[in-house]
């Protein structure tokens, strides 16, 4: 090809030639929470089992965008990604799945460049839907043609609208959905850098999905459905497989993790799951992700406190410290309940990291109600905060409430809470100066005037820079020299 041809023309020819390569390529891009990332890992398994090869988004034949919809910004991120893929890889087939696809399939299908929309209700069938022949050759890589027999939300079936588009939509009632996608999610740097299994660290395993709570601000139940648990035998099989592959720490997660087991027959409990992982696997360290306040039972607190194989870390969503706001949010606890749980956790685990989700700017939040949240956080032994600005989600009760706060007020309250969280985290970190903490080495290096440092994560969930170049996935005892720029330093 003459060098005078345009770069775009060259890329187009390469793309056309790639369709005649023996094996088609795919790329999964995940947005949002760990649950979405876990779904994305399961999608990787689907495509890899069919012989497809993973590639960068700019080169892949199929680009799957696994969307989030928890905030307005999450929707915007998905739309921006669609535009980016279409610009960088105009011949790619773009498939949008995930929570945004489940919530607003027609809106997503109408976006330029989108080929297929597959909601959470059909995500477990995604590879079959877009590659109906598992032996499909890339010589004829085609997506299903538009059909009148599309899957649509039940609400859409009751409305007199013409839902036909040129794109296929596969979305149905999420509350009839019983599947649970489960595959380990690894530290992102490991997969993107092409590191081996030995060098990738801290896999997260989703063991629960969906939520039966009905918080007035939350769209998640309507896009993920009822609470569903991964069977105990499958959890143990996955954890044992990770241990056999050399992983020393596993994080278990879920949308409403503390409700694991209640939907199983016979019914079980989250505490039983944790005890069984300890008894039936040789996992060195189990880390528990976010658990709702009412699910931090005395039994669970003591189990985490007593076992040396469970990381000393509790994430306990708060949302608000105002009783009136919690009631408007339809949360199932009061501020004094929350205080009692946090104080019990701190009493049982003096060095544990204790984190909270907090929402600023909920509709009608007065200065006094916001002040109640700030004061409660100041009083409690929390060590870090995840602070979110309220975002009205279509169809949620909170979106219809009066007195939606001005954006600048909500953002200012977010800033105040984030500053408070940063101060509490810094004080917690500085309390370990001169002490030793167990930590697991990660696969990232930093270079400074003092030489090379390896990143690590302490048992109690603090980032650590460890002097020297250390192999990933190793537990070490680190002497803490201090805290700089939001991380602990060990010059060892």
C-alpha positions in Angstrom: 0.0 0.0 0.0 1.5 3.4 -1.0 2.6 5.5 1.9 0.5 8.3 0.6 -2.7 6.5 1.6 -4.4 8.0 4.6 -3.9 6.4 8.0 -7.7 5.9 8.2 -7.6 4.0 4.9 -4.8 1.8 6.2 -6.7 1.1 9.4 -9.8 0.2 7.4 -8.0 -2.3 5.2 -6.3 -3.9 8.3 -9.7 -4.2 9.9 -11.2 -5.8 6.8 -8.4 -8.2 6.6 -8.8 -9.1 10.3 -12.3 -10.3 9.6 -10.6 -13.1 7.6 -8.3 -14.1 10.3 -8.9 -17.5 11.9 -10.1 -16.2 15.2 -12.3 -13.2 16.0 -11.3 -10.8 18.8 -13.3 -9.2 21.6 -12.9 -6.6 24.4 -15.0 -6.2 27.6 -14.9 -2.8 29.2 -16.5 -2.5 32.7 -18.0 0.5 34.4 -19.0 0.9 38.1 -18.9 -1.4 41.0 -17.1 -4.7 41.8 -20.3 -6.6 40.9 -20.2 -5.2 37.4 -16.5 -6.1 37.1 -17.3 -9.6 38.3 -19.9 -9.8 35.6 -17.3 -8.7 33.1 -14.9 -11.4 34.2 -17.7 -14.0 33.6 -18.2 -12.5 30.1 -14.5 -13.0 29.5 -15.0 -16.7 30.4 -17.9 -16.9 27.9 -15.9 -15.6 25.0 -12.7 -17.4 25.9 -14.6 -20.7 26.1 -15.7 -20.1 22.6 -12.2 -19.6 21.3 -12.3 -15.8 20.9 -9.1 -13.8 21.7 -9.1 -10.7 23.9 -7.9 -7.5 22.3 -7.8 -3.8 23.0 -11.0 -1.9 22.3 -9.4 -0.1 19.4 -8.6 -3.4 17.6 -11.4 -5.8 18.7 -14.1 -7.1 16.4 -16.6 -7.1 19.2 -16.6 -4.5 22.0 -18.8 -5.2 25.0 -19.5 -2.2 27.2 -20.7 -3.4 30.6 -22.5 -0.4 31.9 -23.4 1.1 35.3 -26.4 3.4 36.0 -26.1 4.2 39.7 -25.7 7.9 38.9 -26.3 10.3 36.0 -22.5 10.5 35.5 -22.4 6.7 35.1 -24.8 6.9 32.2 -22.7 9.7 30.7 -19.6 7.6 31.0 -21.2 4.8 29.0 -22.3 7.2 26.3 -18.9 8.7 26.1 -17.3 5.2 25.8 -19.7 4.4 22.9 -18.6 7.5 21.0 -14.9 6.8 21.7 -15.1 3.2 20.4 -17.0 4.3 17.4 -14.4 6.9 16.6 -11.3 4.7 17.3 -12.7 1.5 15.8 -15.5 2.3 13.4 -15.9 -1.4 12.2 -16.3 -2.8 15.6 -19.7 -4.3 16.7 -20.6 -2.5 19.9 -22.7 -4.4 22.4 -24.0 -2.6 25.5 -24.9 -4.6 28.5 -25.2 -4.1 32.2 -27.3 -1.8 34.4 -27.8 1.1 32.0 -28.8 -1.4 29.3 -31.3 -2.9 31.7 -32.8 0.4 32.8 -33.1 2.2 29.5 -32.7 -0.3 26.6 -34.4 1.9 24.0 -32.4 4.9 24.9 -29.2 2.9 24.6 -30.2 1.2 21.3 -30.8 4.6 19.7 -27.2 5.7 20.3 -25.2 5.8 17.1 -22.9 2.8 16.8 -24.7 0.5 19.1 -25.4 -2.9 17.5 -27.1 -4.9 20.3 -28.5 -4.1 23.8 -28.4 -6.9 26.3 -29.7 -6.3 29.8 -28.7 -7.9 33.0 -31.6 -10.3 32.5 -29.8 -11.9 29.5 -26.2 -11.1 30.4 -25.6 -14.8 31.2 -26.5 -15.6 27.6 -24.6 -12.8 26.0 -22.1 -14.8 24.0 -24.8 -17.1 22.8 -27.0 -14.2 21.7 -24.3 -12.5 19.6 -22.4 -15.7 18.6 -25.2 -18.3 18.2 -22.8 -20.8 16.7 -20.0 -21.4 19.2 -17.7 -22.5 16.3 -18.5 -19.4 14.3 -15.6 -18.4 12.1 -14.5 -14.8 11.9 -14.8 -15.3 8.1 -18.5 -14.6 8.6 -18.7 -12.8 12.0 -22.3 -11.7 12.1 -24.6 -10.5 14.8 -28.2 -11.6 15.0 -30.3 -9.8 12.5 -33.2 -7.6 13.8 -36.2 -9.7 14.7 -39.7 -8.8 15.7 -39.4 -11.3 18.5 -37.3 -9.1 20.8 -37.1 -9.3 24.5 -38.5 -6.2 26.1 -39.2 -4.9 29.7 -42.6 -6.0 31.0 -43.5 -2.3 31.4 -42.9 -1.7 27.7 -45.4 -4.5 26.8 -48.2 -2.6 28.5 -47.6 0.6 26.6 -48.7 1.4 23.1 -45.4 2.3 21.6 -43.5 1.2 18.5 -40.3 -0.2 19.9 -38.8 -1.4 16.7 -35.3 -0.2 16.0 -32.6 -1.4 13.6 -30.8 -2.9 16.6 -31.6 -6.0 18.6 -32.8 -5.6 22.2 -32.6 -8.4 24.7 -34.1 -7.3 28.0 -36.9 -8.8 30.1 -38.2 -8.7 33.7 -35.2 -8.6 35.9 -37.2 -9.9 38.9 -37.8 -13.2 37.0 -34.0 -13.5 36.6 -32.4 -16.3 38.7 -28.9 -16.5 37.1 -25.8 -15.3 39.0 -22.7 -14.7 37.0 -19.5 -15.5 39.0 -15.9 -15.3 38.0 -12.9 -13.8 39.9 -11.9 -10.2 39.3 -8.2 -9.5 39.6 -6.3 -6.3 40.3 -6.8 -4.4 37.1 -3.1 -3.7 36.6 -2.4 -7.4 36.4 -4.8 -8.2 33.5 -4.0 -5.1 31.5 -0.2 -5.5 31.9 -0.5 -9.2 30.8 1.0 -10.4 34.1 1.0 -14.1 34.8 -1.3 -15.8 37.4 1.7 -15.8 39.8 2.0 -12.0 39.5 -1.7 -11.1 39.7 -3.1 -10.4 43.2 -6.1 -10.1 45.4 -8.9 -11.7 43.3 -12.5 -10.6 44.1 -15.2 -13.2 43.9 -18.8 -12.2 43.7 -20.9 -14.6 45.8 -24.2 -12.6 45.8 -26.2 -10.4 43.4 -29.4 -8.4 43.6 -31.1 -6.7 46.5 -34.4 -7.0 48.3 -34.1 -3.6 50.0 -36.0 -0.7 48.6 -33.9 2.4 49.4 -35.7 5.3 47.9 -32.7 6.7 46.1 -31.4 3.4 44.6 -32.0 2.1 41.1 -30.0 -1.1 41.7 -32.8 -3.5 42.7 -34.7 -2.6 39.5 -31.8 -3.4 37.3 -30.3 -6.4 39.2 -33.4 -8.0 40.6 -34.0 -10.1 43.8 -31.2 -11.2 46.1 -29.5 -14.3 44.7 -26.7 -16.4 46.2 -23.9 -18.4 44.7 -24.3 -21.9 46.1 -21.9 -22.8 48.9 -20.3 -25.7 47.0 -19.6 -23.3 44.0 -18.1 -20.7 46.3 -15.8 -23.3 47.9 -14.8 -24.7 44.5 -13.9 -21.2 43.2 -11.9 -20.3 46.3 -10.0 -23.6 46.3 -9.2 -23.1 42.6 -7.8 -19.7 43.4 -5.8 -21.1 46.3 -4.4 -23.9 44.1 -3.3 -21.2 41.6 -1.3 -19.5 44.3 -3.5 -16.6 45.5 -3.1 -15.7 49.1 -5.9 -13.3 49.6 -9.5 -13.4 48.2 -12.1 -10.7 48.6 -15.8 -11.8 48.6 -18.3 -9.3 47.4 -22.0 -8.8 46.5 -24.6 -6.2 46.0 -26.1 -7.0 49.4 -23.4 -9.4 50.7 -24.7 -9.9 54.2 -27.9 -11.4 52.8 -26.0 -14.3 51.2 -27.7 -17.7 51.7 -31.2 -16.5 52.6 -32.6 -17.5 49.2 -31.1 -20.9 49.2 -32.9 -24.1 50.0 -32.3 -24.9 52.8 -31.7 -21.3 53.9 -28.2 -20.4 55.1 -26.4 -17.4 56.5 -23.4 -15.2 55.7 -21.7 -16.3 58.9 -22.0 -19.9 57.8 -20.4 -19.0 54.4 -17.4 -17.3 56.2 -17.0 -20.2 58.6 -17.1 -22.8 55.7 -14.5 -20.9 53.7 -12.2 -21.0 56.7 -12.8 -24.7 57.4 -13.0 -26.1 53.8 -10.2 -24.1 52.1 -6.6 -23.3 52.8 -7.0 -19.6 52.0 -4.5 -17.6 53.9 -6.5 -14.4 54.0 -10.2 -13.7 53.4 -11.3 -10.1 53.0 -15.0 -9.2 53.3 -16.3 -6.2 51.3 -19.3 -4.0 52.1 -21.9 -5.4 54.5 -25.0 -3.5 55.6 -25.2 -2.3 59.2 -28.1 -4.7 60.2 -26.1 -7.6 58.9 -23.1 -7.0 61.1 -24.3 -9.5 63.8 -22.4 -10.0 67.0 -21.5 -13.4 65.6 -20.0 -12.0 62.5 -18.1 -9.3 64.4 -16.5 -11.9 66.7 -15.7 -14.2 63.8 -13.8 -11.4 62.0 -12.1 -10.3 65.2 -11.0 -13.8 66.3 -9.7 -15.3 63.1 -6.2 -14.4 61.9 -7.3 -15.5 58.4 -9.8 -12.7 58.0 -8.6 -9.2 57.2 -9.3 -6.6 59.9 -11.5 -4.5 57.8 -15.2 -3.5 58.0 -17.1 -1.5 55.4 -20.4 -0.4 56.8 -22.6 1.9 54.7 -24.0 4.9 56.6 -25.6 7.2 53.9 -26.8 9.7 56.5 -26.4 10.4 60.2 -29.8 12.1 60.3 -32.8 10.0 61.5 -35.2 12.0 59.4 -33.1 11.5 56.2 -32.6 7.8 56.9 -36.4 7.5 57.1 -36.9 9.3 53.8 -34.2 7.1 52.3 -36.2 4.0 53.5 -33.0 2.7 55.3 -33.7 0.0 57.9 -31.7 1.4 60.8 -31.4 4.5 62.9 -28.3 6.6 63.7 -28.1 5.1 67.2 -28.2 1.6 65.7 -25.3 2.5 63.4 -23.3 4.0 66.2 -23.7 0.8 68.3 -22.5 -1.4 65.4 -19.4 0.7 64.8 -18.5 0.9 68.4 -18.8 -2.9 68.7 -16.6 -3.4 65.7 -14.0 -1.0 67.1 -14.1 -2.6 70.5 -13.5 -6.1 69.0 -10.8 -4.9 66.5 -8.8 -1.9 67.8 -6.7 -1.7 64.7 -9.3 -2.4 62.0 -10.0 -0.2 59.1 -13.7 0.9 59.3 -15.2 2.6 56.3 -18.6 4.0 55.3 -20.5 5.1 52.3 -22.1 8.6 52.8 -24.5 10.5 50.6 -24.6 14.3 50.5 -27.4 16.4 49.2 -30.4 14.0 49.5 -33.7 15.8 48.7 -34.8 18.0 51.5 -31.6 17.6 53.5 -31.6 20.7 55.8 -28.5 22.3 57.3 -29.4 20.7 60.6 -29.7 17.2 59.0 -26.4 17.6 57.2 -24.8 18.7 60.5 -26.1 15.6 62.2 -24.3 13.5 59.6 -21.1 15.5 60.0 -21.2 15.3 63.8 -21.9 11.5 63.8 -18.9 10.9 61.5 -16.7 13.1 63.7 -17.7 11.1 66.8 -17.3 7.6 65.3 -14.0 5.8 64.9 -14.3 5.6 61.1 -11.1 5.5 59.2 -12.2 6.3 55.7 -15.3 7.5 53.8 -16.7 6.9 50.3 -18.7 10.1 49.8 -21.3 10.4 46.9 -23.3 13.4 45.8 -27.0 12.5 45.5 -28.0 11.8 41.9 -31.7 11.5 41.0 -32.4 8.2 39.2 -35.5 7.8 37.0 -38.2 5.7 38.6 -36.9 5.9 42.2 -39.2 7.4 44.9 -36.5 10.0 45.8 -36.5 11.4 42.3 -40.1 12.5 42.9 -39.5 14.2 46.3 -39.9 17.9 46.7 -37.0 20.2 47.6 -34.3 18.7 45.4 -31.2 20.5 46.5 -29.2 22.9 44.2 -26.2 21.1 42.8 -23.8 23.6 44.3 -25.1 23.0 47.8 -24.8 19.2 47.4 -21.3 19.5 46.0 -20.2 21.7 48.8 -21.5 19.2 51.4 -19.7 16.5 49.5 -16.4 18.5 49.7 -16.9 19.0 53.5 -17.4 15.3 54.1 -14.5 14.2 51.9 -12.2 16.6 53.8 -13.4 15.1 57.0 -12.8 11.6 55.7 -9.3 12.5 54.6 -8.4 13.9 58.0 -9.7 10.8 59.8 -7.8 8.5 57.4 -4.6 10.5 57.9 -4.9 10.3 61.7 -5.5 6.6 61.5 -2.5 6.0 59.3 -0.2 8.1 61.5 -1.2 6.0 64.5 0.9 3.1 63.1 4.2 4.9 62.9 6.9 2.8 64.5 4.7 -0.3 64.5 4.6 -3.5 62.3 1.7 -4.4 60.0 1.1 -7.5 57.9 0.7 -6.6 54.2 0.4 -8.3 50.8 2.6 -7.1 48.0 1.0 -5.9 44.8 2.3 -5.8 41.2 3.0 -2.0 41.1 6.3 -0.2 41.5 7.0 3.4 42.3 10.3 5.2 41.7 11.4 8.1 43.8 14.6 9.9 44.8 15.0 7.2 47.5 14.9 4.4 44.9 12.3 1.8 44.1 9.2 1.1 46.2 6.7 -1.8 45.8 3.1 -1.1 46.5 1.3 -3.3 49.1 -1.9 -3.4 51.0 -2.0 -3.9 54.7 -4.3 -6.4 56.5 -6.3 -3.4 57.7 -6.8 -1.9 54.2 -4.1 0.8 54.1 -1.9 1.4 51.0 1.8 0.9 51.7 4.9 1.7 49.8 7.6 -0.8 50.7 11.3 -0.1 50.0 12.8 -2.3 47.3 11.5 -4.4 44.4 9.4 -7.2 45.9 7.6 -10.1 44.1 3.8 -9.7 44.0 1.4 -11.7 46.1 3.7 -12.2 49.1 2.7 -11.6 52.7 5.3 -9.6 54.7 5.6 -7.8 58.0 6.4 -4.2 57.4 7.7 -1.7 59.9 5.8 1.6 59.3 8.0 4.7 59.2 5.2 7.2 58.6 2.6 8.4 56.1 3.2 10.5 52.9 0.8 11.5 50.2 -2.0 9.2 51.5 0.1 6.1 51.8 2.1 4.4 54.5 5.9 4.3 54.0 8.2 1.4 55.0 11.8 2.0 54.3 12.6 -1.3 56.1 
